[in-house]
Amino acid sequence: MREIITLQLGQQSNYLANHFWNTQESYFTYDANEESPVDHDVHFRPGIGSDGSETYMPRTVIYDLKGGFGTLRKINALYEIDDDAASSSLWPGKTVVHRQQPIEASAFQESLDTDQAPPELTTSTVRYWSDFNRVFFHPKSVIQLSEYELNSTVMPFEKWHMGEELFASLDKEHDLLDRDLRPFVEEADQMQGLHVMTGIDDAWGGFAARYMERLRDEYGKTPIWVFGVQEPNRGLPREKRLLKLVNKARALAELNSQASLVVPMALPESPLPSTVRLDSSSRWHVSALLSAALESTTLYTRLKTTDRAYSSNLANMTDLLNVFGKQTIANLEMSISETQRPRQNGGTNGNANGLNGRGENVRSLYETTNVDDASESGSQKGVATLDIDLSSPHDLNLDPNRRRRKRHVFSQVLADRGLDDLERSKDDDELEMREQGVRRRPKVHNYRSRVAFPIIDSYPKIFRDSYGHPMKDHISIQTALSTDSTVTDKVKALRNTVVRSINLEDRETIGNDLAEIADSYKEGWSSDSDEDDDDE
C-alpha cells in the first residue's frame, strides 16, 4: 500500500483538514457494481470498533487547544467505552467529579446522528470545524492541548516561542512521536510519506518547526509535505500583521531545511474571479477554497495505480518539483470551471470544455502561457498561470519599491480534474514531449483525471457558474504546483519587512536563512538576463 499519514496542527489546519476528510469520505462507494477510482487505503486505516464491527478511519493525528474541538468527542459512537472517572480511580474515598458544560451539538451533527437530511450550513451555524465534520476519528487521533485555550484574550497562542516551548515541554514529558504518531506509522505497510497541515503565522508555526525536527531525525528519507495555512491579514492592526509576518518568516526559514516540500497557502488579497464568492471572515469559507486546491493538487497520490499514467507518489512529485535540490517552497494556483453535465465519482465524470473566471477556455491556458523557447534552462512552453494564486502573492507588496521581475518557472505539476477525454489528453502530452525534444527536461508535468471535485452538503456554496448561480454536485478544477522565481521576490520582501522585528539573538540566523532561500531560486537561471529585466 501507499499510505500517507497526516498531522494536523492547530485550528486553521483543522478547518482545512476537515474539508479534506469530508471529501475523501464522499469517494466511498457502497454498490458492488460501482468502483471508486480512489485507493482509500492511502488515507484511511481499517480497525475494529468496541462492538467488534469493522471500522475505517483517517490516518491522522489532530492537535488543537482546549475548546478547539467543539462538539467532537475523543470517544465516538464506534468506540464507546466506560468514561466514568470514579470507576477507574484508585482513591477509596468519595469522589467528586466536576464537568464542564458540554457544547451543544449543531443541527448538522444531530441530523447525521439521527440519519436525517442535514440542514444547510451557514457561516453563522459553523462555530467550530467539528460542526461540519462527516467522519469518525480514532480516539488516538484526537489530542487536546489544555495548556492554552482557543481564542483566549488573556494568553493568546500567537507568538512563535509559545509554540516552541509547548512542544518542548510536551515532548519531554510524553515523547510525542512515540505516543501519538508511531502507532499509525507501525500500521502502515509501505508509507509513501507524511502530510503536515499547520498554521505558519501564529504559535503553531513554532510548534510545527520543532515537530519537524523530530520527524526528520526519526524518518530521515521519508517525504514530508507541509501545507502552511495563513489567516487573512486585511483589517488587522499593524502590530498584529507584523507579528504574523515574523512568524511566517521564521516558519519558512526553519521548515525549508526540514521538509521535502513547503506549500504556503493564503487567501489572496486581490479580487477573486467571478467563479468564487466567499466570506473572507469565515474560516469555513476560506478553508473550503484552500482545501479544494490541496485536495485536487494531491489527487494523483491516491488514485488507484491501475491508471499508472496519472497516479504517482510524494517522493516522485518532490523530485519533479525540486529540480536543483534546494527549491523546497512551491507555489499553488487554481482555476474553477463548470462541468457540462452531472458527474459520478466513479468512471465518467469530467469535461475539458469549461470556462474559467476570465472567460477563457481552460485547455488554452496550458498552450499559450509564458511561451519562451529560447530560455537557457529549457522551454517555458505549457507553463500555466491560473485564476487564483494561493501562494501569498500580496507578499510582493511588502516592498513596493522592489522591481518585480518576470516569472521564471523551474518545474510545474498541473493537475486537471473533471476531464472526459483522457486519451486525447495523453496524446497532447506525447506531442508536447516530442516538440520539446528528448534533451530538454520537461518543465510541465501533467496529471489528469475524470474525477471531478464533489460539492457535498458540508461544503459552502462558494463557487458560481457563468450566470452567478451556485455550482452543484461536481466542478472541474485545475491546479498548478510550481517552483518558480517569484519565491525570490516574496522572500526578500518578507525578510526586509520583518528582520528588524526579530530578536537580536535570532536575527542574523533567520536573515541569512531567508537570503539563502531567495538565492536558491536563481540556480540554473541567470537573474541578470534580459528576461529578468522585464517587469511582469
C-alpha positions as CSV (number, residue, x, y, z in Angstrom):
1,M,0.0,0.0,0.0
2,R,1.0,3.7,-0.3
3,E,-0.1,5.1,3.0
4,I,0.0,8.8,3.8
5,I,-0.2,9.8,7.4
6,T,-1.4,13.3,8.2
7,L,-0.5,15.6,11.1
8,Q,-3.0,18.5,11.8
9,L,-1.6,21.3,14.0
10,G,-4.0,23.9,15.2
11,Q,-7.4,25.5,14.4
12,Q,-6.6,26.8,10.9
13,S,-5.2,23.4,9.8
14,N,-8.2,21.5,11.3
15,Y,-10.7,23.6,9.3
16,L,-8.6,22.8,6.2
17,A,-8.2,19.1,7.0
18,N,-11.9,18.6,7.9
19,H,-12.9,19.7,4.4
20,F,-10.3,17.3,3.1
21,W,-11.6,14.3,5.1
22,N,-15.2,15.0,4.2
23,T,-14.2,15.0,0.5
24,Q,-12.4,11.7,0.9
25,E,-15.4,10.2,2.6
26,S,-17.5,11.2,-0.4
27,Y,-15.4,8.9,-2.7
28,F,-16.5,5.8,-0.9
29,T,-18.9,3.6,-2.9
30,Y,-21.4,1.1,-1.4
31,D,-22.6,-0.6,-4.5
32,A,-20.8,-3.8,-5.6
33,N,-21.1,-2.7,-9.2
34,E,-19.5,0.7,-8.6
35,E,-15.8,1.0,-8.1
36,S,-14.1,4.1,-6.6
37,P,-11.1,5.4,-8.6
38,V,-9.5,6.4,-5.3
39,D,-7.4,4.0,-3.2
40,H,-8.9,4.5,0.2
41,D,-6.1,2.7,2.0
42,V,-3.8,5.6,1.3
43,H,-5.5,7.9,3.8
44,F,-7.8,5.5,5.8
45,R,-7.0,2.7,8.2
46,P,-9.1,-0.4,8.9
47,G,-9.8,-1.3,12.5
48,I,-12.2,-3.0,14.9
49,G,-14.7,-1.0,17.0
50,S,-15.7,-1.6,20.6
51,D,-18.6,-3.8,19.5
52,G,-16.4,-5.9,17.2
53,S,-17.5,-4.2,14.0
54,E,-15.1,-3.2,11.3
55,T,-14.2,0.5,11.1
56,Y,-12.4,2.7,8.5
57,M,-10.9,5.9,9.9
58,P,-8.5,8.6,8.7
59,R,-4.7,8.0,9.3
60,T,-4.3,11.3,11.1
61,V,-3.2,12.9,14.4
62,I,-5.2,16.0,15.3
63,Y,-3.8,18.6,17.7
64,D,-5.8,21.6,19.0
65,L,-6.1,23.8,22.0
66,K,-8.6,23.5,24.8
67,G,-12.0,24.3,23.4
68,G,-10.8,23.9,19.8
69,F,-12.6,20.6,19.1
70,G,-16.1,22.0,19.7
71,T,-18.5,19.1,19.9
72,L,-16.1,16.4,18.7
73,R,-15.5,13.8,21.4
74,K,-12.4,11.7,21.8
75,I,-14.7,8.7,22.2
76,N,-17.3,8.4,19.4
77,A,-20.2,6.0,18.5
78,L,-17.7,3.4,17.1
79,Y,-15.6,3.4,20.2
80,E,-18.0,3.8,23.2
81,I,-16.3,2.9,26.4
82,D,-17.0,3.4,30.1
83,D,-15.9,7.0,30.7
84,D,-16.7,7.1,34.4
85,A,-13.8,8.7,36.2
86,A,-14.9,7.3,39.6
87,S,-14.9,3.7,38.4
88,S,-11.3,3.9,37.3
89,S,-9.9,5.8,40.3
90,L,-7.7,4.1,42.9
91,W,-8.9,6.5,45.6
92,P,-11.0,4.5,48.1
93,G,-12.9,7.6,49.4
94,K,-15.7,9.6,48.0
95,T,-15.0,11.1,44.6
96,V,-16.4,14.4,43.3
97,V,-16.3,14.9,39.5
98,H,-16.5,18.5,38.1
99,R,-17.7,18.5,34.5
100,Q,-17.6,21.5,32.1
101,Q,-20.8,22.4,30.5
102,P,-20.8,20.5,27.1
103,I,-21.1,22.4,23.9
104,E,-24.4,21.9,22.2
105,A,-24.2,19.8,19.0
106,S,-25.0,21.7,15.8
107,A,-28.2,20.8,13.9
108,F,-26.0,19.4,11.1
109,Q,-24.3,17.0,13.5
110,E,-27.6,16.0,15.1
111,S,-29.0,15.2,11.6
112,L,-26.1,12.9,10.9
113,D,-26.5,11.1,14.2
114,T,-30.2,10.5,13.5
115,D,-29.8,9.7,9.8
116,Q,-31.9,12.7,8.8
117,A,-31.4,15.1,5.9
118,P,-28.9,17.7,7.1
119,P,-29.9,21.4,7.2
120,E,-28.0,23.8,5.0
121,L,-24.9,25.1,6.8
122,T,-24.2,28.9,7.0
123,T,-21.4,31.0,8.3
124,S,-23.4,31.6,11.5
125,T,-24.1,28.0,12.2
126,V,-20.5,26.8,11.8
127,R,-18.9,27.7,15.1
128,Y,-16.1,25.1,15.2
129,W,-14.6,22.9,12.5
130,S,-16.3,19.9,14.1
131,D,-19.7,21.5,13.3
132,F,-19.4,20.3,9.6
133,N,-17.4,17.1,10.2
134,R,-18.8,14.0,8.5
135,V,-16.2,11.3,9.5
136,F,-15.4,9.4,12.7
137,F,-11.8,9.7,14.1
138,H,-10.0,7.0,16.1
139,P,-9.6,8.0,19.8
140,K,-5.8,8.0,19.3
141,S,-6.2,10.7,16.6
142,V,-7.7,13.4,18.9
143,I,-5.1,15.2,21.1
144,Q,-6.2,18.2,23.1
145,L,-3.5,20.5,24.4
146,S,-5.0,22.0,27.6
147,E,-2.1,24.4,28.3
148,Y,-3.7,27.1,26.1
149,E,-7.3,27.9,25.4
150,L,-8.7,28.7,22.0
151,N,-9.4,32.5,21.4
152,S,-8.0,33.4,24.8
153,T,-7.7,37.1,25.3
154,V,-5.5,36.6,28.4
155,M,-2.8,34.4,26.9
156,P,-3.5,34.1,23.1
157,F,-1.5,31.3,21.4
158,E,0.0,33.7,18.8
159,K,3.8,34.1,19.4
160,W,6.4,31.8,17.9
161,H,8.2,31.0,21.2
162,M,4.9,29.8,22.7
163,G,4.7,27.0,20.2
164,E,8.3,26.0,20.6
165,E,8.1,25.9,24.3
166,L,4.8,24.0,24.3
167,F,6.2,21.3,22.0
168,A,9.4,21.1,24.1
169,S,7.5,20.6,27.4
170,L,5.1,18.0,26.0
171,D,7.7,16.1,24.1
172,K,9.9,15.9,27.2
173,E,7.1,14.6,29.2
174,H,5.4,12.2,26.7
175,D,7.7,11.8,23.6
176,L,5.0,12.9,21.2
177,L,6.2,10.9,18.2
178,D,6.2,7.7,20.2
179,R,2.9,8.4,21.9
180,D,0.9,10.0,19.0
181,L,2.4,9.2,15.6
182,R,4.2,5.9,15.9
183,P,1.0,3.8,16.3
184,F,-0.1,5.0,12.9
185,V,3.3,4.5,11.3
186,E,3.6,0.9,12.5
187,E,0.2,0.1,10.9
188,A,1.4,1.2,7.5
189,D,2.8,-1.5,5.2
190,Q,4.7,0.9,2.8
191,M,4.2,4.5,3.9
192,Q,4.8,6.9,1.0
193,G,5.1,10.0,3.2
194,L,3.6,12.5,5.6
195,H,1.3,15.4,5.2
196,V,1.7,18.2,7.8
197,M,-1.1,20.8,7.8
198,T,-0.3,23.7,10.1
199,G,-0.7,27.3,10.7
200,I,2.5,29.2,10.0
201,D,1.6,32.7,11.0
202,D,0.9,32.0,14.7
203,A,2.4,29.9,17.5
204,W,1.6,26.7,15.7
205,G,4.5,27.6,13.3
206,G,6.9,27.3,16.2
207,F,5.2,24.0,17.3
208,A,5.5,22.7,13.8
209,A,9.1,23.6,13.4
210,R,10.1,21.7,16.5
211,Y,7.9,18.8,15.5
212,M,9.5,18.7,12.0
213,E,13.0,18.4,13.6
214,R,11.9,15.3,15.5
215,L,10.2,13.9,12.4
216,R,13.3,14.4,10.3
217,D,15.5,12.8,12.9
218,E,13.2,9.8,13.1
219,Y,12.2,9.5,9.4
220,G,15.2,10.8,7.6
221,K,14.3,9.9,4.0
222,T,10.6,10.0,4.2
223,P,8.9,12.6,2.0
224,I,7.2,15.2,4.2
225,W,4.9,17.8,2.6
226,V,4.0,20.8,4.7
227,F,0.9,22.8,3.9
228,G,1.3,26.1,5.7
229,V,-2.0,27.9,6.3
230,Q,-2.3,31.7,6.9
231,E,-5.2,33.7,8.1
232,P,-6.4,36.8,6.0
233,N,-4.5,39.9,7.3
234,R,-6.8,42.5,5.9
235,G,-8.2,44.7,8.6
236,L,-5.8,43.7,11.3
237,P,-3.9,46.3,13.3
238,R,-0.3,46.9,12.1
239,E,1.3,45.2,15.1
240,K,-0.8,42.0,14.5
241,R,0.1,42.0,10.9
242,L,3.8,42.4,11.7
243,L,3.6,39.6,14.3
244,K,2.1,37.2,11.8
245,L,4.7,38.1,9.2
246,V,7.5,37.5,11.7
247,N,6.0,34.1,12.5
248,K,5.7,33.3,8.8
249,A,9.3,34.3,8.1
250,R,10.6,32.1,10.9
251,A,8.4,29.2,9.8
252,L,9.6,29.4,6.2
253,A,13.3,29.7,7.3
254,E,13.0,26.6,9.5
255,L,10.6,24.4,7.6
256,N,12.6,24.9,4.4
257,S,15.5,22.9,5.7
258,Q,13.4,20.1,7.2
259,A,10.5,19.5,4.8
260,S,10.6,17.8,1.4
261,L,8.1,20.4,0.1
262,V,6.6,23.5,1.7
263,V,3.3,24.9,0.2
264,P,2.3,28.2,1.8
265,M,-1.5,28.8,1.4
266,A,-3.4,32.0,1.9
267,L,-6.4,33.7,0.5
268,P,-5.2,36.4,-2.0
269,E,-5.9,40.0,-1.1
270,S,-6.7,40.8,-4.7
271,P,-10.2,40.3,-6.0
272,L,-11.2,36.7,-6.7
273,P,-12.7,35.7,-10.1
274,S,-16.4,35.7,-10.7
275,T,-16.5,31.9,-10.2
276,V,-15.7,32.4,-6.5
277,R,-17.8,34.3,-3.9
278,L,-16.8,33.8,-0.3
279,D,-16.8,35.5,3.1
280,S,-13.2,36.2,3.9
281,S,-14.0,36.5,7.6
282,S,-15.3,32.9,7.7
283,R,-12.7,30.1,8.3
284,W,-15.3,27.7,7.0
285,H,-15.3,29.5,3.6
286,V,-11.6,30.3,3.3
287,S,-10.5,26.8,4.3
288,A,-13.0,25.4,1.8
289,L,-11.3,27.2,-1.1
290,L,-7.8,26.2,0.1
291,S,-8.9,22.6,0.7
292,A,-10.3,22.3,-2.9
293,A,-6.9,23.3,-4.2
294,L,-4.9,21.0,-1.8
295,E,-7.2,18.0,-2.5
296,S,-7.0,18.5,-6.2
297,T,-3.2,19.0,-6.4
298,T,-2.6,15.8,-4.4
299,L,-5.3,13.7,-6.1
300,Y,-2.8,11.7,-8.1
301,T,-1.1,10.4,-4.9
302,R,-4.2,8.4,-4.0
303,L,-5.6,7.4,-7.4
304,K,-5.6,3.6,-7.9
305,T,-2.4,2.5,-9.6
306,T,-4.3,0.8,-12.4
307,D,-4.0,4.1,-14.2
308,R,-0.3,4.4,-13.9
309,A,-0.1,7.3,-16.3
310,Y,-1.9,9.6,-13.9
311,S,-1.1,8.2,-10.4
312,S,2.1,9.0,-8.6
313,N,3.6,9.4,-5.1
314,L,5.0,12.1,-2.9
315,A,8.6,11.1,-3.5
316,N,8.3,11.2,-7.3
317,M,6.5,14.6,-7.2
318,T,9.1,16.0,-4.8
319,D,11.8,15.1,-7.3
320,L,9.9,16.6,-10.2
321,L,9.4,19.9,-8.4
322,N,12.7,20.3,-6.6
323,V,14.8,20.4,-9.7
324,F,18.1,21.6,-8.2
325,G,17.6,20.1,-4.7
326,K,17.3,23.4,-2.9
327,Q,13.9,24.6,-4.1
328,T,11.6,23.3,-1.3
329,I,9.0,26.1,-1.4
330,A,6.3,25.6,-4.0
331,N,3.5,28.0,-5.2
332,L,-0.1,26.8,-5.6
333,E,-2.6,28.2,-8.0
334,M,-6.1,27.0,-9.1
335,S,-8.9,27.7,-11.6
336,I,-12.5,26.7,-11.3
337,S,-14.7,25.8,-14.3
338,E,-18.2,24.5,-14.8
339,T,-18.9,20.8,-15.6
340,Q,-21.0,20.3,-18.7
341,R,-23.2,17.5,-17.2
342,P,-23.9,15.7,-14.0
343,R,-21.0,13.6,-12.7
344,Q,-20.4,10.5,-10.6
345,N,-17.3,9.9,-8.6
346,G,-16.8,6.6,-10.4
347,G,-15.9,6.4,-14.1
348,T,-17.1,9.1,-16.4
349,N,-17.2,12.5,-14.7
350,G,-15.3,15.3,-16.3
351,N,-15.2,17.6,-19.3
352,A,-12.4,19.8,-20.5
353,N,-14.5,22.4,-22.2
354,G,-15.2,24.7,-19.3
355,L,-14.6,28.4,-18.9
356,N,-12.6,29.9,-16.0
357,G,-13.3,33.2,-14.2
358,R,-11.8,35.3,-17.0
359,G,-14.0,33.6,-19.6
360,E,-11.0,31.6,-21.1
361,N,-11.2,28.0,-22.2
362,V,-9.3,26.1,-19.6
363,R,-7.5,24.0,-22.1
364,S,-5.9,27.0,-23.8
365,L,-4.3,28.0,-20.6
366,Y,-1.8,25.2,-20.9
367,E,-0.9,26.0,-24.5
368,T,-0.5,29.8,-24.6
369,T,1.0,31.0,-21.3
370,N,4.6,32.2,-20.9
371,V,6.0,30.8,-24.1
372,D,9.8,31.3,-24.4
373,D,11.6,28.6,-26.3
374,A,14.9,30.4,-26.1
375,S,15.4,30.1,-22.4
376,E,18.7,28.5,-21.4
377,S,17.2,26.2,-18.9
378,G,14.7,24.9,-21.3
379,S,11.3,25.8,-22.8
380,Q,8.7,27.6,-20.8
381,K,6.0,26.2,-23.2
382,G,3.0,24.9,-21.4
383,V,3.6,26.7,-18.2
384,A,0.2,27.8,-16.7
385,T,-0.9,30.9,-14.8
386,L,-4.2,30.2,-13.3
387,D,-7.0,32.3,-11.9
388,I,-6.4,32.1,-8.1
389,D,-2.9,32.4,-6.7
390,L,-2.9,30.9,-3.2
391,S,0.8,31.4,-2.5
392,S,0.6,34.8,-0.8
393,P,1.1,37.0,-3.9
394,H,0.4,40.0,-1.7
395,D,3.8,39.5,-0.1
396,L,5.3,41.2,-3.1
397,N,3.6,44.4,-1.9
398,L,5.5,44.4,1.3
399,D,8.4,46.1,-0.5
400,P,6.6,48.4,-3.0
401,N,10.0,49.9,-4.2
402,R,11.3,46.5,-5.3
403,R,11.2,45.9,-9.0
404,R,9.2,42.8,-10.0
405,R,10.8,40.5,-12.4
406,K,9.2,38.3,-15.0
407,R,8.3,34.9,-13.5
408,H,10.5,32.0,-14.4
409,V,9.2,28.5,-13.8
410,F,11.7,25.8,-13.0
411,S,9.1,23.0,-12.8
412,Q,5.4,22.8,-12.6
413,V,2.9,20.0,-11.9
414,L,-0.5,20.6,-13.5
415,A,-3.4,18.6,-12.1
416,D,-6.5,18.8,-14.3
417,R,-9.6,17.0,-12.9
418,G,-13.0,16.6,-14.4
419,L,-12.0,15.5,-17.9
420,D,-13.9,13.4,-20.4
421,D,-11.3,12.5,-22.9
422,L,-8.1,11.3,-21.2
423,E,-6.9,9.6,-24.3
424,R,-6.8,12.9,-26.2
425,S,-5.0,14.4,-23.2
426,K,-2.4,11.7,-23.3
427,D,-1.8,12.3,-27.0
428,D,-1.4,16.0,-26.3
429,D,1.3,15.2,-23.6
430,E,3.2,13.0,-26.0
431,L,3.1,15.6,-28.8
432,E,4.4,18.2,-26.3
433,M,7.3,16.0,-25.3
434,R,8.3,15.5,-28.9
435,E,8.2,19.2,-29.6
436,Q,10.4,20.0,-26.6
437,G,12.9,17.3,-27.6
438,V,14.3,14.5,-25.5
439,R,17.4,16.5,-24.4
440,R,15.3,19.1,-22.6
441,R,14.0,18.4,-19.2
442,P,10.2,18.9,-19.3
443,K,9.0,21.9,-17.4
444,V,5.4,20.8,-17.1
445,H,4.2,17.5,-15.7
446,N,0.5,16.8,-16.4
447,Y,-1.8,14.7,-14.2
448,R,-5.3,14.4,-15.4
449,S,-8.4,12.6,-14.1
450,R,-12.1,12.2,-14.8
451,V,-12.8,12.5,-11.1
452,A,-14.4,15.9,-10.7
453,F,-14.4,17.8,-7.3
454,P,-17.5,16.9,-5.4
455,I,-19.7,19.6,-3.8
456,I,-21.1,17.9,-0.7
457,D,-23.5,19.1,1.9
458,S,-20.8,20.1,4.4
459,Y,-19.1,22.4,1.7
460,P,-20.2,26.0,1.4
461,K,-21.7,27.3,-1.8
462,I,-18.7,29.5,-2.8
463,F,-18.5,28.5,-6.5
464,R,-20.6,30.2,-9.1
465,D,-21.4,29.4,-12.7
466,S,-21.5,31.9,-15.6
467,Y,-24.9,33.0,-14.6
468,G,-23.9,33.6,-11.0
469,H,-25.8,30.6,-9.6
470,P,-24.1,28.2,-7.1
471,M,-22.4,25.3,-8.7
472,K,-23.8,22.0,-7.5
473,D,-22.8,18.3,-7.4
474,H,-19.4,18.5,-9.1
475,I,-17.0,21.0,-10.6
476,S,-13.8,20.9,-12.7
477,I,-10.6,22.2,-11.0
478,Q,-7.2,22.9,-12.5
479,T,-4.3,23.3,-10.1
480,A,-0.7,24.3,-10.7
481,L,2.0,23.5,-8.2
482,S,5.2,25.3,-9.2
483,T,8.7,26.1,-8.1
484,D,9.4,29.4,-9.7
485,S,11.4,32.7,-9.3
486,T,8.6,34.6,-7.6
487,V,9.7,32.9,-4.4
488,T,12.9,35.0,-4.5
489,D,11.0,38.3,-4.6
490,K,8.5,37.2,-1.9
491,V,11.1,36.0,0.5
492,K,13.3,39.1,0.0
493,A,10.4,41.4,0.6
494,L,9.4,39.4,3.7
495,R,13.0,39.5,5.0
496,N,13.3,43.2,4.5
497,T,10.0,43.8,6.3
498,V,10.5,41.7,9.4
499,V,14.2,41.3,10.0
500,R,14.4,44.2,12.5
501,S,11.5,42.9,14.4
502,I,13.2,39.6,15.2
503,N,15.1,39.4,18.5
504,L,18.8,40.0,18.2
505,E,20.0,36.5,19.1
506,D,18.0,35.0,16.1
507,R,18.1,38.0,13.7
508,E,21.2,37.1,11.8
509,T,20.4,33.4,11.5
510,I,16.9,33.9,10.3
511,G,18.0,36.7,7.9
512,N,20.7,34.5,6.5
513,D,18.4,31.6,6.1
514,L,15.8,33.7,4.2
515,A,18.6,35.1,2.0
516,E,19.7,31.6,1.2
517,I,16.2,30.5,0.2
518,A,15.9,33.5,-2.1
519,D,19.2,32.7,-3.8
520,S,18.3,29.0,-4.3
521,Y,15.6,30.1,-6.8
522,K,18.3,31.6,-9.1
523,E,20.3,28.4,-9.7
524,G,20.3,27.3,-13.2
525,W,18.8,30.6,-14.4
526,S,20.6,33.9,-14.5
527,S,18.6,36.7,-12.8
528,D,20.6,39.2,-14.7
529,S,19.5,38.0,-18.1
530,D,17.3,40.1,-20.4
531,E,14.3,38.0,-19.3
532,D,14.9,39.2,-15.7
533,D,14.9,42.8,-16.7
534,D,11.3,42.7,-17.9
535,D,8.6,43.7,-15.5
536,E,5.6,41.3,-15.1
